[in-house]
Amino acid sequence: MTKKEKVQFVIDTLESLYPQPPIPLKHKDPYTLLIAVLLSAQSTDARVNIITPLLFERADNPFDMVKLSVEEIRDIIKPVGLSPMKSKGIYGLSHILIDKYAGEVPDQIELLEELPAVGHKTASVVMSQAFGVPSFPVDTHIHRLMYRWNLSTGKNVVQTEKDARRLFPEELWNKLHLQIIYYGREYSPARGWDKDKDLITNTIGRKHLK
């Protein structure tokens, strides 16, 4: 298989499995998505989806969020982990959104990355899922699968993102990154991996992983 054929096989297989992949984090607008993605760092989407309704019941916009103290936010979000850093980030970015952007989430990745506790991946997810701007956020699933599929070196997520953006058509990025995440969870997890069920890796992956 050529690299081009491998890429097309990935696209076709994922499209057949996940033709309409839902956004895994519950949200209603760019702000609530931003907060949910921030909370998902080193946590699971399932756990975040349990906690965000409790948080958003108190504050689902920056104006209400800054009425809470950092300690109050921290108490609510404790179950998702890293609550000291995340609570300060949520409080701080909410203030900045009010002061600089009239309470709106900016739709430029450079401006998003300037917000407290918002890294490149979080900003990319918001650009992709809230604003529909072609992005390829790389999480642990995508990083792992791009390596297993011999489509990236696995050195770091920065290189994996560059490889993904180079190999896959831009118009598919927003959908494809969700499809790969769902595939990784279902067929190619980091632990408890049943290689016999992992069709894509068995077909195009690195020989020593077969």
C-alpha positions as CSV (number, residue, x, y, z in Angstrom):
1,M,0.0,0.0,0.0
2,T,1.3,3.5,-0.8
3,K,1.0,6.3,1.7
4,K,-1.9,7.7,-0.3
5,E,-3.7,4.4,-0.4
6,K,-3.3,4.1,3.4
7,V,-4.7,7.5,4.0
8,Q,-7.7,6.7,1.8
9,F,-8.3,3.4,3.6
10,V,-8.4,5.3,6.9
11,I,-10.8,7.8,5.5
12,D,-13.1,5.2,4.0
13,T,-13.1,2.9,7.0
14,L,-13.8,5.7,9.5
15,E,-16.5,7.1,7.3
16,S,-18.2,3.7,7.2
17,L,-18.0,3.3,11.0
18,Y,-18.7,6.9,12.1
19,P,-20.6,8.8,9.4
20,Q,-21.8,11.4,11.8
21,P,-19.5,11.5,14.9
22,P,-21.1,13.6,17.7
23,I,-19.1,16.1,19.7
24,P,-18.3,14.1,22.9
25,L,-18.4,17.1,25.3
26,K,-21.8,18.5,26.2
27,H,-22.1,22.2,25.5
28,K,-24.4,24.8,24.1
29,D,-22.1,27.6,22.8
30,P,-18.4,28.4,22.4
31,Y,-18.0,29.5,26.0
32,T,-19.4,26.3,27.5
33,L,-17.4,24.2,25.0
34,L,-14.2,26.1,25.9
35,I,-14.8,25.4,29.6
36,A,-15.6,21.7,28.9
37,V,-12.5,21.2,26.8
38,L,-10.3,22.9,29.5
39,L,-11.8,20.6,32.1
40,S,-11.1,17.5,30.0
41,A,-7.4,17.8,30.3
42,Q,-6.1,14.6,31.9
43,S,-9.7,13.5,32.6
44,T,-12.4,11.7,30.6
45,D,-15.2,13.2,28.6
46,A,-17.6,11.0,30.5
47,R,-16.5,12.5,33.8
48,V,-16.5,16.1,32.5
49,N,-20.1,15.6,31.2
50,I,-21.1,14.7,34.7
51,I,-19.5,17.8,36.2
52,T,-20.3,20.5,33.6
53,P,-24.1,20.5,34.2
54,L,-23.4,21.3,37.9
55,L,-21.0,24.1,37.0
56,F,-23.2,25.5,34.2
57,E,-26.2,25.5,36.5
58,R,-24.4,28.1,38.5
59,A,-22.6,29.9,35.7
60,D,-22.8,29.1,31.9
61,N,-21.4,32.5,30.8
62,P,-18.4,34.6,31.8
63,F,-20.4,37.2,33.6
64,D,-21.9,34.7,36.0
65,M,-18.7,32.8,36.3
66,V,-16.8,35.7,37.7
67,K,-19.4,36.1,40.4
68,L,-18.1,32.8,41.8
69,S,-14.9,32.6,43.6
70,V,-12.0,30.5,42.5
71,E,-12.6,28.3,45.5
72,E,-16.3,27.8,44.6
73,I,-15.4,26.8,41.1
74,R,-12.7,24.5,42.4
75,D,-15.2,22.7,44.7
76,I,-17.5,22.0,41.8
77,I,-14.9,20.7,39.4
78,K,-12.7,18.8,41.9
79,P,-13.8,15.3,40.5
80,V,-12.2,16.0,37.1
81,G,-8.7,16.5,38.5
82,L,-6.2,19.4,38.4
83,S,-8.9,21.6,40.0
84,P,-6.5,24.2,41.5
85,M,-5.1,25.1,38.0
86,K,-8.4,24.7,36.2
87,S,-10.4,26.8,38.6
88,K,-7.9,29.6,38.3
89,G,-7.9,29.3,34.5
90,I,-11.7,29.4,34.3
91,Y,-12.0,32.4,36.5
92,G,-9.1,34.2,34.8
93,L,-10.2,33.6,31.2
94,S,-13.8,34.6,32.1
95,H,-12.5,38.0,33.3
96,I,-10.4,38.4,30.2
97,L,-13.4,37.5,27.9
98,I,-15.4,40.2,29.6
99,D,-12.7,42.9,29.6
100,K,-11.3,42.3,26.1
101,Y,-14.1,40.6,24.1
102,A,-17.4,41.8,25.6
103,G,-18.0,38.3,27.0
104,E,-17.6,36.6,23.7
105,V,-15.1,33.8,22.9
106,P,-12.7,35.0,20.2
107,D,-12.7,33.0,16.9
108,Q,-8.9,33.2,16.3
109,I,-6.6,30.5,17.6
110,E,-3.9,32.9,18.6
111,L,-6.3,34.8,20.8
112,L,-7.6,31.7,22.4
113,E,-4.1,30.5,23.2
114,E,-3.5,33.7,25.1
115,L,-6.2,32.8,27.6
116,P,-5.2,31.2,31.0
117,A,-5.1,27.4,31.0
118,V,-5.9,27.2,27.3
119,G,-3.2,25.4,25.3
120,H,-3.0,24.7,21.6
121,K,-5.1,21.5,21.7
122,T,-7.9,23.2,23.6
123,A,-7.9,26.2,21.3
124,S,-7.9,23.9,18.2
125,V,-10.9,22.0,19.5
126,V,-12.8,25.2,20.0
127,M,-11.9,26.5,16.6
128,S,-13.0,23.2,15.0
129,Q,-16.1,22.4,17.0
130,A,-17.4,25.8,17.9
131,F,-16.5,27.8,14.9
132,G,-16.1,25.2,12.1
133,V,-12.6,26.4,11.2
134,P,-10.5,23.5,9.8
135,S,-8.3,22.3,12.7
136,F,-6.8,18.9,13.7
137,P,-6.6,18.8,17.5
138,V,-4.4,15.9,18.5
139,D,-5.2,14.1,21.7
140,T,-3.7,10.9,23.1
141,H,-5.9,8.7,20.8
142,I,-4.9,10.5,17.6
143,H,-1.2,10.6,18.6
144,R,-1.2,6.8,19.4
145,L,-3.1,5.8,16.2
146,M,-1.1,8.0,13.8
147,Y,1.9,6.1,15.1
148,R,0.3,2.7,15.0
149,W,-0.8,3.4,11.4
150,N,2.7,4.4,10.4
151,L,1.4,7.8,9.4
152,S,3.6,9.7,11.9
153,T,6.8,9.1,13.8
154,G,5.2,9.4,17.3
155,K,7.9,11.8,18.4
156,N,5.4,14.3,19.9
157,V,1.9,15.7,19.3
158,V,3.3,18.8,17.4
159,Q,4.8,16.5,14.8
160,T,1.7,14.3,14.8
161,E,-0.5,17.3,14.1
162,K,1.8,18.4,11.2
163,D,1.6,15.0,9.7
164,A,-2.1,14.7,10.0
165,R,-2.7,18.1,8.4
166,R,-0.3,17.2,5.6
167,L,-1.8,13.8,4.9
168,F,-5.5,14.4,5.2
169,P,-7.6,16.8,3.1
170,E,-8.4,20.0,5.0
171,E,-12.1,19.7,4.4
172,L,-12.1,16.5,6.4
173,W,-10.1,17.6,9.4
174,N,-12.9,18.6,11.7
175,K,-14.8,15.4,11.2
176,L,-11.8,13.1,10.9
177,H,-10.3,14.0,14.2
178,L,-13.5,13.0,16.0
179,Q,-13.7,9.8,13.9
180,I,-10.2,8.8,14.9
181,I,-10.9,9.5,18.6
182,Y,-14.0,7.2,18.5
183,Y,-12.1,4.5,16.6
184,G,-9.3,4.7,19.2
185,R,-11.6,4.3,22.1
186,E,-13.5,1.4,20.5
187,Y,-11.0,-0.6,18.5
188,S,-7.4,0.6,19.4
189,P,-7.1,1.7,23.0
190,A,-3.8,2.1,24.8
191,R,-4.8,-0.7,27.3
192,G,-6.7,-3.9,26.7
193,W,-6.0,-3.7,23.0
194,D,-7.5,-6.5,21.0
195,K,-5.4,-6.4,17.9
196,D,-7.7,-8.8,16.0
197,K,-10.5,-6.2,16.1
198,D,-8.3,-3.3,15.0
199,L,-8.9,-3.5,11.2
200,I,-7.0,-0.3,10.3
201,T,-3.8,-1.2,12.2
202,N,-3.9,-4.8,10.9
203,T,-4.2,-3.5,7.4
204,I,-1.8,-0.5,7.3
205,G,0.0,-0.4,10.6
206,R,3.6,-1.0,11.7
207,K,4.6,-4.6,11.3
208,H,5.8,-5.0,14.8
209,L,2.4,-4.0,16.1
210,K,0.5,-6.6,14.2
